[in-house]
């Protein structure tokens, strides 16, 4: 029952995070929104480290791992926040659903994993087809939506690079230690970026919606979301965990449409459907291989 609730928790958090990202920068700069989130998240993670009595390892492999995680927590996340300004929130989840494809290509190139096959190449083709339909939908919105999609693709690629890099280092650190160490490197970079782009100026007025979104992301999505994810990963097959990427895009699109009045056209549905179908085929082939 605990594993089921944890799995459900990951689905809920991953489905609601894109909309929370959108709201957290609704009336403040995206740099302030993400910096505030990570500041709160860092405090929560360090408290969890103290409660769990986990030391922060400082050997060479650990430091390289923290740097790899910081690539995801800082650069990938910063680009995500920038791009999310210009596209419907549900699209963030759809594009990040392409992570398994990018990870497979990178793993084949740098980890010598035989993760590519004709069936998987077909699934990648389906995914690219869905992405092209989404690009066409972005052009119907405005030019900035196209830039937002490109930014999210770059962010997704950096997320995949970070994951493969961590696996290549193979420092065998606890998940909480990895995230906390990466956060300690990412947070100074966020503050430097905030002082550079926003001159360190605090917003004069922050709406209640934005405040709640930042608190949700900092208190729940960052520490609890990561913790639950690694918990289910420890007890469930990787293919079962990967199914989350099939569920969350649909929920995120519906949530954005119903709560934030975001567009949900036939083209968006077709593009999302092709990407989800590609993910399902990829997960099925991965399960057969294992």
C-alpha positions in Angstrom: 0.0 0.0 0.0 2.8 2.4 0.8 4.5 1.8 -2.5 1.2 2.4 -4.3 0.7 5.7 -2.5 4.2 6.7 -3.2 3.7 5.9 -6.9 0.5 7.9 -6.9 2.2 10.7 -5.2 4.9 10.9 -7.9 2.2 10.9 -10.6 0.3 13.8 -8.9 3.4 15.8 -8.3 4.8 15.4 -11.8 1.4 16.2 -13.3 0.9 19.4 -11.3 4.5 20.7 -11.4 4.3 22.2 -14.9 1.3 24.3 -14.0 2.9 25.3 -10.7 6.0 26.4 -12.7 3.8 28.6 -14.9 2.0 30.1 -11.9 5.2 30.6 -9.9 6.5 33.1 -12.5 3.1 34.6 -13.4 3.7 38.1 -11.9 7.4 37.8 -11.0 10.5 37.2 -13.1 11.2 33.6 -14.0 14.6 33.9 -12.4 13.1 35.0 -9.1 10.5 32.2 -9.3 13.0 29.4 -9.8 15.6 30.9 -7.3 12.9 31.2 -4.6 11.8 27.6 -5.3 15.4 26.2 -5.1 16.2 28.2 -1.9 13.2 26.6 -0.1 14.0 23.2 -1.6 17.6 23.4 -0.5 16.6 24.1 3.1 14.2 21.2 3.1 16.8 18.8 1.6 19.4 19.7 4.1 16.8 19.2 6.9 16.1 15.8 5.5 19.8 15.1 5.4 20.1 15.9 9.1 17.0 13.8 10.0 18.4 10.9 8.0 21.9 11.5 9.4 23.4 11.2 6.0 26.8 12.8 5.6 27.7 14.9 2.6 30.5 12.9 0.9 33.4 15.0 -0.5 35.6 12.5 -2.4 36.3 13.0 -6.1 33.5 10.8 -7.5 31.0 12.4 -5.2 32.0 16.0 -6.2 31.7 15.0 -9.9 28.3 13.6 -9.2 27.2 16.8 -7.5 28.3 18.7 -10.6 26.4 16.4 -12.9 23.2 16.8 -10.7 23.7 20.6 -10.6 23.6 20.6 -14.4 20.0 19.3 -14.1 19.0 21.4 -11.1 20.5 24.7 -12.5 20.9 24.9 -16.2 18.1 22.5 -17.3 15.7 23.9 -14.7 16.5 27.6 -15.5 15.9 27.0 -19.3 12.7 25.2 -18.4 11.4 28.2 -16.5 12.3 30.5 -19.3 10.6 28.4 -21.9 7.5 27.7 -19.8 6.6 31.4 -20.0 5.7 31.0 -23.7 3.9 27.7 -24.0 0.9 26.0 -22.3 2.0 24.3 -19.0 1.0 20.8 -20.2 3.5 21.0 -23.0 6.3 21.0 -20.5 5.3 17.5 -19.4 4.8 16.3 -22.9 8.3 17.4 -24.1 10.0 16.1 -20.9 8.4 12.8 -21.7 11.0 12.5 -24.5 13.7 12.1 -21.9 13.9 8.2 -22.2 14.6 8.6 -26.0 17.4 11.1 -25.4 18.8 9.0 -22.5 18.8 5.9 -24.7 20.9 7.6 -27.4 23.3 9.1 -24.9 23.7 5.8 -23.1 24.4 4.0 -26.4 27.1 6.6 -27.2 28.8 7.1 -23.8 27.9 4.0 -21.7 28.1 1.4 -24.6 24.6 0.3 -23.7 22.9 -1.7 -26.5 19.7 0.2 -26.1 19.0 0.8 -29.8 17.0 -1.5 -32.0 14.8 -1.3 -35.1 11.7 -1.3 -32.8 13.1 1.4 -30.7 14.1 3.5 -33.7 10.5 3.2 -34.9 9.3 4.4 -31.5 11.7 7.4 -31.8 10.3 8.1 -35.2 6.8 8.2 -33.8 8.1 10.5 -31.0 9.7 12.9 -33.6 6.4 12.8 -35.6 4.5 13.8 -32.5 7.0 16.6 -31.8 6.7 18.0 -35.3 2.9 18.2 -34.8 3.5 20.0 -31.6 5.8 22.4 -33.3 3.1 23.1 -35.9 0.7 23.8 -33.0 3.2 26.2 -31.5 3.4 28.2 -34.7 -0.3 28.6 -34.6 0.0 30.3 -31.2 2.9 32.7 -31.8 6.6 32.8 -32.6 7.5 32.9 -28.9 5.7 29.5 -28.4 8.1 28.0 -30.9 11.1 29.4 -29.0 9.6 28.0 -25.8 9.4 24.5 -27.3 13.0 24.7 -28.5 14.1 25.8 -25.0 12.2 22.9 -23.4 13.9 20.5 -25.8 17.3 21.8 -24.8 16.3 21.6 -21.1 15.2 18.0 -21.7 18.5 17.1 -23.4 20.5 18.6 -20.5 18.3 16.6 -18.1 19.2 13.4 -20.0 22.9 14.4 -20.1 22.9 14.8 -16.4 21.3 11.4 -15.8 23.8 9.6 -18.1 26.7 11.5 -16.5 25.6 10.5 -13.0 25.4 6.8 -14.2 28.8 7.1 -15.9 30.4 8.3 -12.7 28.7 5.6 -10.7 29.7 7.0 -7.2 27.0 4.9 -5.6 25.7 7.7 -3.4 22.3 7.8 -1.8 19.7 9.7 -3.8 19.2 12.3 -1.1 23.0 12.9 -0.9 23.2 13.3 -4.7 20.3 15.9 -4.8 21.5 17.8 -1.8 25.1 18.0 -3.0 23.9 19.1 -6.5 21.6 21.7 -4.9 24.5 23.2 -2.9 26.3 23.8 -6.2 23.2 25.0 -8.1 22.0 27.5 -5.5 25.0 29.9 -5.7 24.6 29.9 -9.5 20.9 30.8 -9.1 21.7 33.7 -6.8 24.4 34.9 -9.2 21.9 34.7 -12.1 19.3 36.6 -10.1 21.7 39.4 -9.2 22.9 39.5 -12.9 19.5 39.6 -14.6 17.3 41.1 -11.9 20.0 43.0 -10.0 18.8 41.2 -6.9 15.7 43.3 -6.7 12.8 41.7 -4.8 9.3 41.9 -6.4 7.2 44.6 -4.8 4.0 42.6 -5.1 3.6 38.8 -5.3 0.1 37.5 -5.8 -1.2 34.7 -3.5 -1.3 32.3 -6.4 2.3 32.9 -7.2 3.3 32.6 -3.5 1.4 29.3 -3.2 3.0 27.9 -6.4 6.5 28.7 -5.2 5.8 27.2 -1.8 4.4 24.1 -3.4 7.4 23.6 -5.7 9.9 24.4 -2.9 8.3 22.4 -0.1 6.7 19.5 -2.0 7.8 19.1 -5.6 11.5 19.4 -5.0 12.2 17.5 -1.7 9.2 15.1 -1.5 8.9 14.6 -5.3 12.5 13.5 -5.6 12.3 11.3 -2.5 9.1 9.5 -3.5 10.6 9.0 -7.0 13.7 7.3 -5.8 11.6 5.3 -3.2 9.4 3.7 -5.9 12.5 3.2 -8.1 14.0 1.1 -5.3 10.9 -1.2 -5.0 9.4 -1.3 -8.5 10.8 -2.3 -11.9 12.3 0.5 -13.9 9.7 -0.2 -16.6 6.8 0.3 -14.2 8.4 3.6 -13.0 8.8 4.7 -16.6 5.1 4.4 -17.1 4.8 7.6 -15.1 6.0 9.5 -18.3 3.0 8.0 -20.1 0.5 9.2 -17.6 1.7 12.7 -16.6 1.5 14.4 -20.0 -2.2 13.6 -20.3 -3.0 14.8 -16.8 -0.9 17.9 -17.2 -2.7 18.9 -20.5 -6.1 18.3 -18.9 -5.2 20.2 -15.8 -3.9 23.2 -17.8 -7.0 23.2 -20.0 -9.5 23.0 -17.1 -7.7 25.1 -14.5 -5.7 27.6 -16.6 -7.8 27.8 -19.7 -4.9 26.6 -21.9 -5.6 25.5 -25.5 -6.2 21.9 -26.2 -6.7 21.5 -29.9 -6.9 18.4 -32.1 -3.3 18.9 -33.3 -2.1 19.1 -29.7 -4.0 15.9 -28.8 -2.6 14.1 -31.9 1.0 15.3 -31.2 0.7 14.2 -27.5 -0.9 10.9 -28.6 2.0 10.1 -30.9 4.6 10.9 -28.2 2.7 8.8 -25.6 2.4 5.9 -28.1 6.1 6.1 -28.8 6.9 6.0 -25.1 4.6 3.0 -24.6 6.3 1.2 -27.4 9.7 2.1 -26.0 8.7 0.8 -22.5 7.3 -2.4 -24.0 10.5 -3.1 -25.9 12.6 -2.3 -22.9 10.6 -4.7 -20.8 11.0 -7.5 -23.4 14.8 -6.8 -23.5 15.0 -7.2 -19.8 
